[in-house]
Amino acid sequence: MIRGTPTVYVKTADSGQKRAHAFCPTCGSPIYATSADNPQTYGLRLGTIRQRRVLVPRRESWCDSELSWSRNLETLGLERYPRQR
């Protein structure tokens, strides 16, 4: 999304907290997710960011449901959480 305002969908996470998911209103591509009540951090969808090669992850969430064939990021020393934090 280059301009405009994303469409935001609010849903209740497994934790019971409200999560705001932002999408491109034209094509529906996911852009980010954050807390609906008090956003302090944002989970960015890297496929939509041109500068994604310079963005280094800080933590992994939902590790308890990761697929065995997914890339292993343990070498980066990230914080790992079995579910959403």
C-alpha positions in Angstrom: 0.0 0.0 0.0 1.6 3.2 -1.1 -1.1 5.7 -0.1 -4.4 5.9 1.6 -5.7 4.3 4.8 -5.7 0.6 5.6 -8.9 -1.2 6.3 -8.7 -2.5 9.9 -10.5 -5.7 11.2 -10.6 -6.2 14.9 -10.8 -9.8 16.3 -10.4 -11.5 19.6 -7.1 -13.4 20.0 -6.8 -16.7 21.8 -5.6 -14.7 24.8 -8.9 -12.8 24.9 -7.3 -9.5 23.9 -8.6 -7.6 20.9 -6.2 -7.6 17.9 -6.4 -5.0 15.1 -5.4 -6.4 11.6 -4.7 -3.9 8.9 -5.2 -4.7 5.2 -4.8 -2.8 1.9 -8.4 -1.7 1.0 -7.7 -2.3 -2.7 -6.1 -5.8 -2.9 -6.6 -7.1 0.6 -2.9 -7.7 1.4 -2.2 -7.9 5.1 0.0 -5.1 6.4 0.3 -5.3 10.1 -1.4 -6.5 13.4 -1.3 -4.8 16.7 -3.3 -4.4 19.9 -6.6 -2.8 19.3 -6.8 -1.1 22.7 -3.3 0.2 23.3 -0.9 -0.4 20.3 2.7 -0.3 21.4 4.2 -2.8 19.0 3.3 -3.9 15.5 3.7 -7.2 13.8 4.6 -6.3 10.2 3.8 -8.5 7.2 7.2 -8.5 5.5 5.8 -9.2 2.1 4.5 -5.7 1.9 7.7 -3.9 2.9 10.3 -2.9 0.3 13.0 -2.6 3.0 12.4 -6.1 4.4 16.1 -7.1 3.9 17.2 -4.6 6.5 14.5 -5.5 9.1 15.8 -8.0 11.6 13.3 -9.9 13.7 13.3 -9.5 17.5 11.2 -12.4 18.5 9.1 -15.3 17.3 5.6 -16.0 18.5 3.4 -19.1 18.1 6.4 -21.4 18.1 4.3 -24.2 19.5 2.5 -24.4 16.1 5.5 -24.0 13.8 5.9 -26.4 11.0 8.8 -28.8 11.0 9.9 -27.5 7.5 9.9 -23.8 8.4 13.1 -21.9 8.6 14.9 -22.2 11.9 15.7 -18.8 13.3 17.4 -20.0 16.5 20.8 -18.9 15.2 19.6 -15.2 15.6 19.1 -15.6 19.3 15.5 -14.4 19.2 13.1 -14.4 22.1 10.7 -17.3 21.5 7.1 -17.6 22.7 4.9 -20.7 22.4 1.9 -18.4 21.8 1.1 -14.7 21.3 2.6 -12.6 24.1 
